[in-house]
Structure formats: C-alpha cells, structure tokens
Amino acid sequence: MRKYKNDFILIGSLLLIAILGLVLYFSLQKKDNLRVYVYYNKELVETIDIRETKEIVVNDVVILVDNGSVSVQYSTCKDQICVHQGKIQSAGQTITCLPQRVFIQIEGSGVDVGI
C-alpha cells in the first residue's frame, strides 16, 4: 500500500508543477504593443493596434479587430477555413485565406511560442 501512496504523491506533484507552469506562462505574457498586420497578395495593406475596434474589408474578406482579438467575420471563399478559425490574440498567431490571398498576422512584444 505504501508503494501506491508514493506513486500518488509523485503524480500529484508533477501535475501541480505542470499547472503552476501553465499559469505562470499565461500570466506573464505581455499584450503591450501588439499590432495586426494585414497583407493582400504579399503586400502590407493595413496596420492596426490590437486594442482598437475596427472592421476592414480586403478583397471580399471582412476582418474584425475588437479589443485584443482578431477574426475573419466573412469571406467569399468556398471552404470558409479562415472564418471557422476563430479569434487570434497572441503574437505570432496568423489567419490565412488562400483563395482570397489575404494573410493576417499579430506581431509585437507578446510571447512568440514558435509553434
């Protein structure tokens, strides 16, 4: 019975360390100076501060920047992958609409996880 008790203590300790690491990672992420870069056909079309609320249309793609997040609200492309991707809000995240040749990227001082 003692053998199992030590296993439970070890597993509990590892879970606690993992949860603590995740909490620290997300709480230390900086959201300052994040900018949204919108490209059309490999050319920069618009640069927006992520804290603004703004809706722009680029080649029939409706992009909404709303208080810290970016999403594609509407697109005329067939698959709607860009619309279903949802909101992005951290540095390094992107949304791409290949049929419309629109690329959205967040850059700034936020943590770039490089995934």
Secondary structure as the mmCIF struct_conf table of DSSP 4:
data_model
#
loop_
_struct_conf.conf_type_id
_struct_conf.id
_struct_conf.beg_label_comp_id
_struct_conf.beg_label_asym_id
_struct_conf.beg_label_seq_id
_struct_conf.end_label_comp_id
_struct_conf.end_label_asym_id
_struct_conf.end_label_seq_id
HELX_RH_AL_P HELX_RH_AL_P1 ARG A 2 SER A 27
BEND BEND1 LEU A 28 LEU A 28
TURN_TY1_P TURN_TY1_P1 ASP A 32 ASN A 33
STRN STRN1 ARG A 35 TYR A 40
TURN_TY1_P TURN_TY1_P2 ASN A 41 LYS A 42
STRN STRN2 GLU A 43 ASP A 49
TURN_TY1_P TURN_TY1_P3 ILE A 50 ARG A 51
BEND BEND2 GLU A 52 GLU A 52
STRN STRN3 THR A 53 VAL A 58
TURN_TY1_P TURN_TY1_P4 ASN A 59 ASP A 60
STRN STRN4 VAL A 61 ASP A 66
BEND BEND3 ASN A 67 GLY A 68
STRN STRN5 VAL A 70 SER A 75
BEND BEND4 CYS A 77 ASP A 79
HELX_RH_AL_P HELX_RH_AL_P2 ILE A 81 HIS A 84
TURN_TY1_P TURN_TY1_P5 GLN A 85 GLN A 85
STRN STRN6 ILE A 88 ILE A 88
BEND BEND5 SER A 90 SER A 90
TURN_TY1_P TURN_TY1_P6 ALA A 91 GLY A 92
STRN STRN7 THR A 94 CYS A 97
TURN_TY1_P TURN_TY1_P7 LEU A 98 ARG A 101
STRN STRN8 VAL A 102 GLU A 107
BEND BEND6 GLY A 108 GLY A 110
#
